[in-house]
Amino acid sequence: MFALDPSATQSPALAPAPGSSRLVARAGQLSQPTAPISPETSNEEVHRLFSEQPQLETLAVVAEQRPLGLINRQRFMEQYARPFARDVFGRRTCLVFTDTAPMVVAASLPIDQLVHQALASGSRVLKEGFITTEEGCYAGIGTGHALMAAMSDIEADKTRQLMASIDYASLIQRSHLVESDRVLASHLPDHGLLWEPRDVVGGDAYFFRATPQGLLGCVFDCTGHGVPGAFMTLIALSFLEQAVTPSAGPLDPGALLGQMNRYIKRVLQQRNRDAQPAWGVPQAAEGLPAEKTSSDGLDAALFLQSACGTRLRFAAARLDLLIAPPGAEDAAQVRVESGDKMGIGYATTPDDAAWSTQELELAPDSLLMIATDGVIDQLGGPRHIAHGRKRLTRFLQEQQARPAAEACAEFQQAFALWQGTQRRRDDVSLLVWRNQAVAAGAAA
């Protein structure tokens, strides 16, 4: 019979937590070399071992270094405590109470495969534990507690890595907005900008550049939020960076949106899904199978404001421009300039789609606002309904006489109260500015 040295026996549940210093990679890291017993060991001896060593949860039954099964403390003690159990089973071999079909795995088994096998067996492994072997010989016992701790450590490490990647993605996204922030501060001093990604990164972004023709501004809302949305913003920002150059020539907001549409469709390989080949099968993007063809795009509002501030060239895809003239006494006096009802870059948007440019004359010191759908669609209030455009229009009228930055800060507080305990549905962006005369500059 194997000698059972109490000093060599340690419950895996009381051992140092696996992964405390490094992540568990193999099954052997979850097991402890608990001294086994032979199949000839009597149940009286098993009872004595469990009684003398309260920390011992499981015993391995091994013959010639080959594992035969496991004896679980709780199950054994419950059955052995029944009336006459000691008289009947005391001198019989421990195989009477041995689980002869435990999960046995190689100590070198990768932890992800161990988890897969453990889940496939149901809750049994979490209750009974498992045996590890080296070259077929008994190596030790792993417990369900150790397995759960390892799974927790692995998930926590994955979360840390994911959050580190997202934080870095946020740094990249924000770095693309730094120049726009500088241009806003120097060329549009009376402004307020609310930019709140629903997650660390998001699908809303903005772009501002000073040009010889005036201040070019764009606020846009890409498909999705989080990392996918952030990738879309980088594509849109890349286009705008290339399009607004000293050699770009006259800038037309509607034409720029059309160019952006073709650029996004080309980059994402999104062709018009209405186009059908002769045999009637939907046409896939070049180089991609039909089932992997994406349909992503964005809503955008793009404007070019003259240096005097009273002329604005405006084009938009599914976003509106709100204008509150000086002295507006009710919301009905707020102008709503609606954009075209077609998104940019989507597979269903034609390659040659066009967006109209509106030539707007503005009263000096008007207060203007552009908001994305994250504002309009947010549920809240006592009735848990969408915020809506009318409430936004009324707010702009009420704030008309205040500095734009103060109006934006007031809206941020009011919007938080409106949202209350409701979940944030989408990224939120809102630009408020006053059309004061600004100095035009060279294209960045």
Solvent accessible surface area in square Angstrom, and as a share of the most:
residue,aa,sasa,rsa
1,M,155,0.69
2,F,73,0.31
3,A,92,0.71
4,L,31,0.16
5,D,71,0.37
6,P,85,0.53
7,S,100,0.65
8,A,54,0.42
9,T,6,0.04
10,Q,82,0.37
11,S,1,0.00
12,P,14,0.09
13,A,38,0.29
14,L,120,0.60
15,A,13,0.10
16,P,107,0.67
17,A,59,0.46
18,P,25,0.15
19,G,21,0.20
20,S,91,0.59
21,S,107,0.69
22,R,156,0.57
23,L,64,0.32
24,V,6,0.03
25,A,54,0.42
26,R,114,0.42
27,A,0,0.00
28,G,26,0.25
29,Q,57,0.25
30,L,2,0.01
31,S,18,0.12
32,Q,40,0.18
33,P,99,0.63
34,T,2,0.01
35,A,14,0.11
36,P,18,0.11
37,I,3,0.02
38,S,7,0.05
39,P,18,0.11
40,E,127,0.57
41,T,2,0.01
42,S,31,0.20
43,N,0,0.00
44,E,90,0.40
45,E,40,0.18
46,V,0,0.00
47,H,37,0.17
48,R,103,0.38
49,L,5,0.02
50,F,1,0.00
51,S,59,0.38
52,E,102,0.46
53,Q,10,0.04
54,P,99,0.62
55,Q,57,0.25
56,L,2,0.01
57,E,73,0.33
58,T,13,0.07
59,L,0,0.00
60,A,0,0.00
61,V,0,0.00
62,V,1,0.01
63,A,29,0.23
64,E,158,0.71
65,Q,108,0.48
66,R,124,0.45
67,P,27,0.17
68,L,65,0.32
69,G,0,0.00
70,L,4,0.02
71,I,0,0.00
72,N,28,0.14
73,R,41,0.15
74,Q,125,0.56
75,R,116,0.42
76,F,2,0.01
77,M,56,0.25
78,E,102,0.46
79,Q,56,0.25
80,Y,6,0.02
81,A,83,0.64
82,R,153,0.56
83,P,113,0.71
84,F,156,0.65
85,A,5,0.04
86,R,141,0.51
87,D,124,0.64
88,V,82,0.47
89,F,54,0.23
90,G,0,0.00
91,R,214,0.78
92,R,123,0.45
93,T,58,0.34
94,C,0,0.00
95,L,73,0.36
96,V,58,0.33
97,F,28,0.12
98,T,16,0.09
99,D,32,0.16
100,T,92,0.53
101,A,69,0.53
102,P,22,0.14
103,M,24,0.11
104,V,67,0.39
105,V,8,0.05
106,A,49,0.38
107,A,16,0.12
108,S,74,0.48
109,L,26,0.13
110,P,38,0.24
111,I,15,0.08
112,D,97,0.50
113,Q,90,0.40
114,L,0,0.00
115,V,25,0.14
116,H,132,0.59
117,Q,72,0.32
118,A,4,0.03
119,L,119,0.59
120,A,81,0.63
121,S,45,0.29
122,G,42,0.41
123,S,61,0.39
124,R,88,0.32
125,V,2,0.01
126,L,72,0.36
127,K,144,0.61
128,E,18,0.08
129,G,3,0.03
130,F,0,0.00
131,I,0,0.00
132,T,0,0.00
133,T,12,0.07
134,E,109,0.49
135,E,172,0.77
136,G,31,0.29
137,C,36,0.22
138,Y,37,0.14
139,A,28,0.22
140,G,0,0.00
141,I,2,0.01
142,G,0,0.00
143,T,14,0.08
144,G,3,0.03
145,H,111,0.49
146,A,2,0.02
147,L,0,0.00
148,M,109,0.49
149,A,25,0.19
150,A,0,0.00
151,M,57,0.25
152,S,69,0.44
153,D,40,0.21
154,I,32,0.16
155,E,99,0.44
156,A,41,0.32
157,D,26,0.13
158,K,118,0.50
159,T,75,0.44
160,R,143,0.52
161,Q,113,0.50
162,L,105,0.52
163,M,78,0.35
164,A,61,0.47
165,S,69,0.44
166,I,28,0.14
167,D,76,0.40
168,Y,137,0.52
169,A,29,0.22
170,S,10,0.07
171,L,111,0.55
172,I,66,0.33
173,Q,2,0.01
174,R,118,0.43
175,S,64,0.41
176,H,71,0.32
177,L,4,0.02
178,V,95,0.55
179,E,50,0.23
180,S,0,0.00
181,D,63,0.33
182,R,128,0.47
183,V,1,0.01
184,L,1,0.01
185,A,68,0.52
186,S,66,0.43
187,H,32,0.14
188,L,1,0.01
189,P,92,0.58
190,D,26,0.14
191,H,37,0.17
192,G,5,0.05
193,L,48,0.24
194,L,9,0.05
195,W,38,0.13
196,E,44,0.20
197,P,24,0.15
198,R,76,0.28
199,D,61,0.31
200,V,56,0.32
201,V,0,0.00
202,G,1,0.01
203,G,0,0.00
204,D,1,0.01
205,A,0,0.00
206,Y,11,0.04
207,F,2,0.01
208,F,0,0.00
209,R,8,0.03
210,A,8,0.06
211,T,2,0.01
212,P,100,0.63
213,Q,74,0.33
214,G,1,0.01
215,L,3,0.01
216,L,0,0.00
217,G,0,0.00
218,C,0,0.00
219,V,2,0.01
220,F,0,0.00
221,D,14,0.07
222,C,5,0.03
223,T,47,0.27
224,G,38,0.36
225,H,58,0.26
226,G,10,0.09
227,V,49,0.28
228,P,93,0.58
229,G,0,0.00
230,A,6,0.05
231,F,128,0.53
232,M,12,0.05
233,T,0,0.00
234,L,48,0.24
235,I,32,0.16
236,A,0,0.00
237,L,2,0.01
238,S,41,0.26
239,F,14,0.06
240,L,0,0.00
241,E,74,0.33
242,Q,112,0.50
243,A,19,0.15
244,V,4,0.02
245,T,45,0.26
246,P,113,0.71
247,S,105,0.68
248,A,44,0.34
249,G,35,0.34
250,P,128,0.81
251,L,10,0.05
252,D,43,0.22
253,P,0,0.00
254,G,3,0.03
255,A,47,0.36
256,L,8,0.04
257,L,0,0.00
258,G,5,0.05
259,Q,76,0.34
260,M,0,0.00
261,N,0,0.00
262,R,106,0.39
263,Y,35,0.13
264,I,0,0.00
265,K,8,0.03
266,R,147,0.54
267,V,68,0.39
268,L,40,0.20
269,Q,64,0.28
270,Q,2,0.01
271,R,92,0.34
272,N,37,0.19
273,R,97,0.36
274,D,104,0.54
275,A,45,0.35
276,Q,100,0.45
277,P,29,0.18
278,A,110,0.85
279,W,190,0.67
280,G,50,0.48
281,V,78,0.45
282,P,82,0.52
283,Q,59,0.26
284,A,28,0.22
285,A,3,0.02
286,E,114,0.51
287,G,84,0.81
288,L,68,0.34
289,P,61,0.38
290,A,54,0.42
291,E,143,0.64
292,K,137,0.58
293,T,18,0.10
294,S,39,0.25
295,S,41,0.26
296,D,42,0.22
297,G,0,0.00
298,L,0,0.00
299,D,13,0.07
300,A,0,0.00
301,A,0,0.00
302,L,0,0.00
303,F,0,0.00
304,L,8,0.04
305,Q,0,0.00
306,S,15,0.10
307,A,42,0.33
308,C,57,0.34
309,G,0,0.00
310,T,35,0.20
311,R,130,0.47
312,L,1,0.01
313,R,73,0.27
314,F,0,0.00
315,A,0,0.00
316,A,2,0.01
317,A,0,0.00
318,R,98,0.36
319,L,3,0.02
320,D,15,0.08
321,L,0,0.00
322,L,4,0.02
323,I,2,0.01
324,A,0,0.00
325,P,35,0.22
326,P,64,0.40
327,G,59,0.57
328,A,11,0.08
329,E,147,0.66
330,D,71,0.37
331,A,33,0.25
332,A,98,0.76
333,Q,86,0.38
334,V,11,0.06
335,R,89,0.32
336,V,66,0.38
337,E,30,0.13
338,S,55,0.35
339,G,7,0.07
340,D,44,0.23
341,K,153,0.65
342,M,61,0.27
343,G,3,0.03
344,I,0,0.00
345,G,0,0.00
346,Y,40,0.15
347,A,0,0.00
348,T,81,0.47
349,T,5,0.03
350,P,50,0.31
351,D,76,0.39
352,D,116,0.60
353,A,9,0.07
354,A,81,0.63
355,W,11,0.04
356,S,65,0.42
357,T,35,0.21
358,Q,46,0.20
359,E,119,0.53
360,L,15,0.07
361,E,118,0.53
362,L,9,0.05
363,A,46,0.36
364,P,87,0.55
365,D,64,0.33
366,S,0,0.00
367,L,0,0.00
368,L,0,0.00
369,M,1,0.00
370,I,1,0.00
371,A,10,0.07
372,T,0,0.00
373,D,44,0.23
374,G,1,0.01
375,V,0,0.00
376,I,22,0.11
377,D,62,0.32
378,Q,0,0.00
379,L,55,0.28
380,G,1,0.01
381,G,19,0.18
382,P,132,0.83
383,R,178,0.65
384,H,108,0.48
385,I,61,0.31
386,A,46,0.35
387,H,9,0.04
388,G,22,0.21
389,R,94,0.34
390,K,172,0.73
391,R,73,0.27
392,L,3,0.02
393,T,14,0.08
394,R,110,0.40
395,F,24,0.10
396,L,0,0.00
397,Q,28,0.12
398,E,106,0.48
399,Q,18,0.08
400,Q,14,0.06
401,A,96,0.75
402,R,86,0.31
403,P,65,0.41
404,A,0,0.00
405,A,59,0.46
406,E,81,0.36
407,A,1,0.01
408,C,9,0.05
409,A,49,0.38
410,E,64,0.29
411,F,3,0.01
412,Q,79,0.35
413,Q,119,0.53
414,A,43,0.34
415,F,4,0.02
416,A,59,0.46
417,L,152,0.75
418,W,35,0.12
419,Q,28,0.12
420,G,52,0.50
421,T,141,0.82
422,Q,50,0.22
423,R,165,0.60
424,R,49,0.18
425,R,105,0.38
426,D,32,0.17
427,D,0,0.00
428,V,0,0.00
429,S,2,0.01
430,L,0,0.00
431,L,0,0.00
432,V,0,0.00
433,W,0,0.00
434,R,21,0.08
435,N,2,0.01
436,Q,69,0.31
437,A,79,0.61
438,V,18,0.10
439,A,77,0.60
440,A,48,0.37
441,G,21,0.21
442,A,84,0.65
443,A,16,0.12
444,A,69,0.53
